[in-house]
């Protein structure tokens, strides 16, 4: 009887060890994935100064660029809308966009794309956290050669409205 008890006890320990080993493998794979895909946990948030700038300038849409992405923000005053469309222009000799890895808080559709522009649409605007990026579009190369040239919204009543657009980068100006 003692041998059976010892056998069952050792099988229980083997089962525990296998379970620990499997959990360690899952944790290692998760850490490996995060290390290889750091953009997975990337979010861009507005500073208090940027929020103040958006309000003072009466911008409906604001964006900022850095060396790897354009972050698009929707102002607090943009409410009761169904969709917002953005046309982003870029110099294709100095900028390469990456719409395959675009992320955002809501449903994003590509309405059109050519060599020097891409038109995006987002919906579910009422659920956006307005101090976080509505869209993050990765790109490479020169930040000054990419800008939002146009933004329109479709209101809940079906009417369309042009939105004012501004850039938050300190060293750049935005002209439409």
Secondary structure as a PSIPRED ss2 file (coil, helix, strand):
# PSIPRED VFORMAT (PSIPRED V4.0)

   1 X C   1.000  0.000  0.000
   2 X H   0.000  1.000  0.000
   3 X H   0.000  1.000  0.000
   4 X H   0.000  1.000  0.000
   5 X H   0.000  1.000  0.000
   6 X H   0.000  1.000  0.000
   7 X H   0.000  1.000  0.000
   8 X H   0.000  1.000  0.000
   9 X H   0.000  1.000  0.000
  10 X H   0.000  1.000  0.000
  11 X H   0.000  1.000  0.000
  12 X H   0.000  1.000  0.000
  13 X H   0.000  1.000  0.000
  14 X H   0.000  1.000  0.000
  15 X H   0.000  1.000  0.000
  16 X H   0.000  1.000  0.000
  17 X H   0.000  1.000  0.000
  18 X H   0.000  1.000  0.000
  19 X H   0.000  1.000  0.000
  20 X H   0.000  1.000  0.000
  21 X H   0.000  1.000  0.000
  22 X H   0.000  1.000  0.000
  23 X H   0.000  1.000  0.000
  24 X H   0.000  1.000  0.000
  25 X H   0.000  1.000  0.000
  26 X H   0.000  1.000  0.000
  27 X H   0.000  1.000  0.000
  28 X H   0.000  1.000  0.000
  29 X H   0.000  1.000  0.000
  30 X H   0.000  1.000  0.000
  31 X H   0.000  1.000  0.000
  32 X H   0.000  1.000  0.000
  33 X H   0.000  1.000  0.000
  34 X H   0.000  1.000  0.000
  35 X H   0.000  1.000  0.000
  36 X H   0.000  1.000  0.000
  37 X C   1.000  0.000  0.000
  38 X H   0.000  1.000  0.000
  39 X H   0.000  1.000  0.000
  40 X H   0.000  1.000  0.000
  41 X H   0.000  1.000  0.000
  42 X C   1.000  0.000  0.000
  43 X C   1.000  0.000  0.000
  44 X C   1.000  0.000  0.000
  45 X E   0.000  0.000  1.000
  46 X C   1.000  0.000  0.000
  47 X C   1.000  0.000  0.000
  48 X H   0.000  1.000  0.000
  49 X H   0.000  1.000  0.000
  50 X H   0.000  1.000  0.000
  51 X H   0.000  1.000  0.000
  52 X H   0.000  1.000  0.000
  53 X H   0.000  1.000  0.000
  54 X H   0.000  1.000  0.000
  55 X H   0.000  1.000  0.000
  56 X H   0.000  1.000  0.000
  57 X H   0.000  1.000  0.000
  58 X C   1.000  0.000  0.000
  59 X C   1.000  0.000  0.000
  60 X C   1.000  0.000  0.000
  61 X E   0.000  0.000  1.000
  62 X E   0.000  0.000  1.000
  63 X E   0.000  0.000  1.000
  64 X E   0.000  0.000  1.000
  65 X E   0.000  0.000  1.000
  66 X C   1.000  0.000  0.000
  67 X C   1.000  0.000  0.000
  68 X C   1.000  0.000  0.000
  69 X E   0.000  0.000  1.000
  70 X E   0.000  0.000  1.000
  71 X E   0.000  0.000  1.000
  72 X E   0.000  0.000  1.000
  73 X E   0.000  0.000  1.000
  74 X E   0.000  0.000  1.000
  75 X C   1.000  0.000  0.000
  76 X C   1.000  0.000  0.000
  77 X C   1.000  0.000  0.000
  78 X C   1.000  0.000  0.000
  79 X C   1.000  0.000  0.000
  80 X C   1.000  0.000  0.000
  81 X E   0.000  0.000  1.000
  82 X E   0.000  0.000  1.000
  83 X E   0.000  0.000  1.000
  84 X E   0.000  0.000  1.000
  85 X E   0.000  0.000  1.000
  86 X E   0.000  0.000  1.000
  87 X E   0.000  0.000  1.000
  88 X E   0.000  0.000  1.000
  89 X E   0.000  0.000  1.000
  90 X E   0.000  0.000  1.000
  91 X C   1.000  0.000  0.000
  92 X C   1.000  0.000  0.000
  93 X C   1.000  0.000  0.000
  94 X C   1.000  0.000  0.000
  95 X E   0.000  0.000  1.000
  96 X E   0.000  0.000  1.000
  97 X E   0.000  0.000  1.000
  98 X E   0.000  0.000  1.000
  99 X E   0.000  0.000  1.000
 100 X E   0.000  0.000  1.000
 101 X E   0.000  0.000  1.000
 102 X E   0.000  0.000  1.000
 103 X E   0.000  0.000  1.000
 104 X E   0.000  0.000  1.000
 105 X C   1.000  0.000  0.000
 106 X C   1.000  0.000  0.000
 107 X C   1.000  0.000  0.000
 108 X E   0.000  0.000  1.000
 109 X E   0.000  0.000  1.000
 110 X E   0.000  0.000  1.000
 111 X E   0.000  0.000  1.000
 112 X E   0.000  0.000  1.000
 113 X E   0.000  0.000  1.000
 114 X C   1.000  0.000  0.000
 115 X C   1.000  0.000  0.000
 116 X C   1.000  0.000  0.000
 117 X E   0.000  0.000  1.000
 118 X E   0.000  0.000  1.000
 119 X E   0.000  0.000  1.000
 120 X E   0.000  0.000  1.000
 121 X E   0.000  0.000  1.000
 122 X E   0.000  0.000  1.000
 123 X E   0.000  0.000  1.000
 124 X C   1.000  0.000  0.000
 125 X H   0.000  1.000  0.000
 126 X H   0.000  1.000  0.000
 127 X H   0.000  1.000  0.000
 128 X C   1.000  0.000  0.000
 129 X C   1.000  0.000  0.000
 130 X C   1.000  0.000  0.000
 131 X C   1.000  0.000  0.000
 132 X E   0.000  0.000  1.000
 133 X C   1.000  0.000  0.000
 134 X C   1.000  0.000  0.000
 135 X E   0.000  0.000  1.000
 136 X E   0.000  0.000  1.000
 137 X E   0.000  0.000  1.000
 138 X E   0.000  0.000  1.000
 139 X E   0.000  0.000  1.000
 140 X E   0.000  0.000  1.000
 141 X E   0.000  0.000  1.000
 142 X C   1.000  0.000  0.000
 143 X H   0.000  1.000  0.000
 144 X H   0.000  1.000  0.000
 145 X H   0.000  1.000  0.000
 146 X E   0.000  0.000  1.000
 147 X E   0.000  0.000  1.000
 148 X E   0.000  0.000  1.000
 149 X E   0.000  0.000  1.000
 150 X E   0.000  0.000  1.000
 151 X E   0.000  0.000  1.000
 152 X E   0.000  0.000  1.000
 153 X E   0.000  0.000  1.000
 154 X E   0.000  0.000  1.000
 155 X E   0.000  0.000  1.000
 156 X C   1.000  0.000  0.000
 157 X C   1.000  0.000  0.000
 158 X C   1.000  0.000  0.000
 159 X C   1.000  0.000  0.000
 160 X E   0.000  0.000  1.000
 161 X E   0.000  0.000  1.000
 162 X E   0.000  0.000  1.000
 163 X C   1.000  0.000  0.000
 164 X C   1.000  0.000  0.000
 165 X E   0.000  0.000  1.000
 166 X E   0.000  0.000  1.000
 167 X E   0.000  0.000  1.000
 168 X C   1.000  0.000  0.000
 169 X C   1.000  0.000  0.000
 170 X C   1.000  0.000  0.000
 171 X C   1.000  0.000  0.000
 172 X C   1.000  0.000  0.000
 173 X C   1.000  0.000  0.000
 174 X C   1.000  0.000  0.000
 175 X C   1.000  0.000  0.000
 176 X C   1.000  0.000  0.000
